[in-house]
Amino acid sequence: MAKSKGNRIQVILQCTEHKESGMPGMSRYITTKNKKNTPDRLEIKKFNPVLKRMTVHKEIK
């Protein structure tokens, strides 16, 4: 069994602007966050390779 890393969990970030664009594909990133320091959902600007620009990515469950 894997060793526990405490409050650090793995989260998936998904592009919010990609759905409205109508283009095929999806921009998702996997990252980790400290649940104790950031209990709310992450919202980070990341590069979307399909739209070829920086867009807002939100945490999904």
MIMI-837133 format. One record per atom (N, C-alpha, C, O): residue number from 0; x, y, z. Coordinates in pm, 1 decimal. Layout:
% residues N
(NUM; (X; Y; Z))
...
This chain:
% residues 61
(0; (82.7; -117.6; 0.0))
(0; (0.0; 0.0; 0.0))
(0; (87.8; 124.8; 0.0))
(0; (195.1; 126.3; 60.3))
(1; (41.6; 228.3; -67.5))
(1; (120.7; 351.0; -81.0))
(1; (127.4; 427.0; 51.0))
(1; (34.4; 422.7; 131.5))
(2; (238.1; 495.9; 71.5))
(2; (256.6; 575.3; 192.5))
(2; (171.3; 701.9; 185.3))
(2; (166.5; 767.9; 81.5))
(3; (104.7; 735.3; 294.6))
(3; (19.2; 853.5; 299.3))
(3; (105.3; 979.3; 305.5))
(3; (207.5; 982.0; 374.0))
(4; (63.6; 1082.8; 234.2))
(4; (137.8; 1208.6; 232.8))
(4; (65.1; 1316.0; 312.3))
(4; (80.0; 1434.7; 283.3))
(5; (-12.5; 1276.7; 411.1))
(5; (-77.9; 1373.9; 497.7))
(5; (-193.7; 1444.4; 430.9))
(5; (-285.7; 1379.9; 380.6))
(6; (-189.9; 1577.5; 430.0))
(6; (-300.1; 1658.1; 376.7))
(6; (-290.1; 1683.4; 227.0))
(6; (-378.3; 1747.6; 170.1))
(7; (-184.8; 1634.5; 161.8))
(7; (-165.6; 1661.0; 19.2))
(7; (-246.5; 1561.3; -62.9))
(7; (-229.3; 1440.1; -49.4))
(8; (-336.1; 1613.8; -149.2))
(8; (-420.2; 1528.4; -233.3))
(8; (-401.0; 1564.0; -380.0))
(8; (-356.1; 1673.5; -414.0))
(9; (-436.0; 1468.9; -466.2))
(9; (-424.5; 1490.0; -610.3))
(9; (-557.9; 1543.2; -663.7))
(9; (-664.1; 1490.6; -630.6))
(10; (-551.1; 1648.7; -747.0))
(10; (-671.9; 1709.3; -803.4))
(10; (-657.4; 1722.1; -955.1))
(10; (-546.5; 1723.2; -1008.6))
(11; (-772.6; 1731.7; -1023.2))
(11; (-775.0; 1747.9; -1169.2))
(11; (-827.1; 1887.8; -1200.3))
(11; (-930.7; 1929.4; -1148.3))
(12; (-754.2; 1960.2; -1285.6))
(12; (-795.3; 2093.6; -1328.9))
(12; (-846.6; 2084.1; -1472.2))
(12; (-780.3; 2026.1; -1558.2))
(13; (-964.8; 2141.0; -1498.2))
(13; (-1024.9; 2136.4; -1630.4))
(13; (-1053.3; 2277.2; -1679.9))
(13; (-1094.2; 2363.7; -1602.5))
(14; (-1031.4; 2300.0; -1809.0))
(14; (-1051.9; 2431.5; -1869.3))
(14; (-1199.8; 2469.9; -1865.6))
(14; (-1286.4; 2387.0; -1893.9))
(15; (-1229.0; 2596.4; -1830.6))
(15; (-1367.2; 2643.7; -1824.5))
(15; (-1413.8; 2703.4; -1957.5))
(15; (-1533.5; 2703.6; -1986.3))
(16; (-1321.3; 2753.7; -2038.1))
(16; (-1357.7; 2820.3; -2163.5))
(16; (-1368.5; 2723.2; -2281.1))
(16; (-1420.1; 2759.9; -2386.6))
(17; (-1320.9; 2601.5; -2264.3))
(17; (-1317.1; 2505.9; -2374.6))
(17; (-1456.7; 2458.7; -2414.8))
(17; (-1481.9; 2433.9; -2532.7))
(18; (-1548.0; 2446.1; -2317.3))
(18; (-1683.3; 2397.1; -2346.6))
(18; (-1758.0; 2492.1; -2439.6))
(18; (-1827.0; 2447.6; -2531.3))
(19; (-1744.7; 2622.8; -2416.4))
(19; (-1816.3; 2721.2; -2497.6))
(19; (-1759.2; 2734.6; -2638.5))
(19; (-1829.1; 2779.0; -2729.6))
(20; (-1631.0; 2696.1; -2657.2))
(20; (-1567.1; 2715.7; -2787.4))
(20; (-1619.3; 2619.6; -2893.9))
(20; (-1614.5; 2650.7; -3012.9))
(21; (-1669.3; 2502.8; -2852.0))
(21; (-1721.8; 2405.8; -2948.1))
(21; (-1614.9; 2323.2; -3017.0))
(21; (-1646.7; 2241.7; -3103.7))
(22; (-1489.0; 2342.2; -2980.7))
(22; (-1379.8; 2265.8; -3041.6))
(22; (-1371.2; 2127.7; -2977.1))
(22; (-1401.8; 2113.4; -2858.7))
(23; (-1329.7; 2025.0; -3053.4))
(23; (-1316.0; 1891.1; -2994.7))
(23; (-1196.0; 1883.2; -2901.2))
(23; (-1103.5; 1964.0; -2909.8))
(24; (-1199.0; 1785.1; -2812.1))
(24; (-1088.9; 1765.0; -2718.8))
(24; (-1117.4; 1830.7; -2585.3))
(24; (-1222.0; 1892.7; -2566.0))
(25; (-1020.8; 1816.0; -2491.1))
(25; (-1036.9; 1871.7; -2357.9))
(25; (-899.9; 1901.3; -2300.6))
(25; (-805.6; 1825.2; -2321.9))
(26; (-888.3; 2011.3; -2228.2))
(26; (-762.9; 2048.4; -2163.4))
(26; (-774.8; 2020.1; -2014.8))
(26; (-850.8; 2085.7; -1943.7))
(27; (-697.7; 1920.1; -1967.8))
(27; (-698.0; 1884.4; -1825.7))
(27; (-555.2; 1871.6; -1775.5))
(27; (-466.4; 1826.0; -1847.5))
(28; (-534.6; 1912.4; -1651.7))
(28; (-405.1; 1899.3; -1584.6))
(28; (-425.9; 1826.5; -1452.8))
(28; (-529.6; 1843.3; -1388.6))
(29; (-328.4; 1745.6; -1411.4))
(29; (-330.6; 1679.9; -1281.0))
(29; (-223.6; 1745.1; -1195.2))
(29; (-109.1; 1759.1; -1238.2))
(30; (-260.2; 1785.2; -1073.7))
(30; (-167.2; 1849.3; -981.9))
(30; (-201.3; 1807.8; -839.7))
(30; (-297.3; 1734.0; -817.7))
(31; (-123.7; 1854.6; -743.4))
(31; (-152.4; 1826.1; -602.8))
(31; (-175.4; 1957.0; -529.2))
(31; (-126.9; 2062.7; -569.6))
(32; (-251.4; 1947.4; -419.2))
(32; (-272.8; 2064.6; -335.3))
(32; (-276.7; 2020.3; -190.3))
(32; (-305.3; 1904.3; -160.9))
(33; (-248.3; 2111.5; -100.8))
(33; (-255.1; 2086.6; 41.7))
(33; (-396.4; 2120.7; 87.9))
(33; (-436.4; 2237.1; 87.0))
(34; (-471.1; 2018.9; 128.0))
(34; (-611.1; 2038.5; 165.0))
(34; (-627.1; 2127.0; 289.0))
(34; (-729.6; 2193.1; 305.1))
(35; (-526.7; 2128.2; 375.7))
(35; (-533.1; 2209.9; 496.8))
(35; (-518.4; 2358.8; 463.8))
(35; (-588.0; 2441.8; 522.3))
(36; (-428.3; 2393.7; 370.3))
(36; (-404.5; 2533.7; 333.6))
(36; (-508.8; 2587.2; 236.7))
(36; (-544.8; 2704.7; 244.2))
(37; (-558.5; 2502.7; 144.9))
(37; (-655.6; 2545.6; 44.2))
(37; (-774.9; 2450.5; 44.5))
(37; (-782.5; 2361.5; -40.1))
(38; (-869.1; 2467.9; 139.0))
(38; (-983.9; 2377.4; 144.6))
(38; (-1083.7; 2398.4; 30.2))
(38; (-1156.3; 2305.9; -6.4))
(39; (-1087.6; 2521.5; -27.1))
(39; (-1178.4; 2547.7; -138.3))
(39; (-1115.4; 2500.6; -269.3))
(39; (-999.2; 2460.0; -272.3))
(40; (-1192.4; 2506.3; -376.1))
(40; (-1145.4; 2456.0; -505.9))
(40; (-1044.9; 2550.8; -570.0))
(40; (-1057.7; 2672.8; -560.2))
(41; (-944.0; 2492.3; -636.5))
(41; (-840.3; 2569.8; -704.3))
(41; (-893.3; 2632.1; -832.6))
(41; (-982.2; 2576.9; -897.5))
(42; (-838.7; 2746.1; -868.1))
(42; (-869.4; 2813.5; -994.4))
(42; (-740.0; 2878.6; -1041.3))
(42; (-696.6; 2979.1; -985.0))
(43; (-677.7; 2820.8; -1145.3))
(43; (-545.5; 2863.6; -1190.8))
(43; (-548.6; 2888.3; -1340.8))
(43; (-617.4; 2817.5; -1414.4))
(44; (-473.7; 2989.2; -1386.7))
(44; (-458.3; 3012.1; -1530.8))
(44; (-348.4; 2920.4; -1582.4))
(44; (-234.4; 2926.0; -1536.3))
(45; (-384.7; 2834.8; -1679.8))
(45; (-291.0; 2740.5; -1739.9))
(45; (-303.2; 2751.7; -1892.0))
(45; (-398.7; 2809.7; -1943.7))
(46; (-204.8; 2695.1; -1962.8))
(46; (-206.5; 2698.7; -2108.9))
(46; (-297.2; 2589.7; -2163.5))
(46; (-285.8; 2473.6; -2124.2))
(47; (-387.9; 2626.8; -2254.5))
(47; (-474.1; 2531.2; -2322.5))
(47; (-416.5; 2507.7; -2462.4))
(47; (-421.2; 2598.2; -2545.8))
(48; (-362.0; 2388.3; -2490.4))
(48; (-299.4; 2363.2; -2620.0))
(48; (-397.9; 2359.7; -2737.2))
(48; (-357.4; 2383.0; -2851.1))
(49; (-525.0; 2331.6; -2712.5))
(49; (-624.1; 2328.2; -2820.2))
(49; (-660.0; 2469.6; -2863.2))
(49; (-665.9; 2499.0; -2982.6))
(50; (-684.3; 2558.2; -2765.0))
(50; (-717.1; 2697.7; -2796.0))
(50; (-592.4; 2782.6; -2819.7))
(50; (-601.7; 2894.8; -2869.4))
(51; (-475.5; 2728.4; -2783.9))
(51; (-345.7; 2794.3; -2801.9))
(51; (-335.9; 2927.8; -2727.3))
(51; (-284.4; 3025.7; -2781.2))
(52; (-385.6; 2931.3; -2602.9))
(52; (-373.7; 3050.4; -2518.7))
(52; (-394.4; 3013.1; -2372.8))
(52; (-435.0; 2901.2; -2341.6))
(53; (-366.3; 3107.8; -2283.3))
(53; (-384.2; 3088.1; -2141.1))
(53; (-533.2; 3101.6; -2106.3))
(53; (-598.0; 3198.4; -2146.0))
(54; (-586.8; 3003.9; -2031.9))
(54; (-726.1; 3007.2; -1991.1))
(54; (-736.6; 2968.8; -1844.1))
(54; (-641.6; 2915.8; -1786.4))
(55; (-852.3; 2995.4; -1783.6))
(55; (-876.2; 2961.2; -1643.1))
(55; (-914.9; 2813.6; -1635.3))
(55; (-1004.4; 2767.0; -1706.0))
(56; (-844.8; 2741.1; -1547.1))
(56; (-874.3; 2600.1; -1521.0))
(56; (-923.2; 2587.8; -1377.4))
(56; (-861.5; 2641.2; -1285.3))
(57; (-1036.2; 2516.1; -1358.4))
(57; (-1093.0; 2497.5; -1225.0))
(57; (-1083.7; 2351.8; -1184.7))
(57; (-1082.5; 2262.0; -1268.8))
(58; (-1077.0; 2330.3; -1053.5))
(58; (-1070.8; 2195.7; -998.7))
(58; (-1204.6; 2125.9; -1015.9))
(58; (-1309.9; 2185.2; -992.4))
(59; (-1200.1; 1998.7; -1057.2))
(59; (-1322.4; 1918.3; -1069.0))
(59; (-1310.0; 1798.9; -976.4))
(59; (-1200.1; 1762.3; -934.8))
(60; (-1422.6; 1738.9; -944.8))
(60; (-1422.8; 1619.9; -858.1))
(60; (-1439.6; 1495.7; -941.6))
(60; (-1442.4; 1385.0; -887.9))
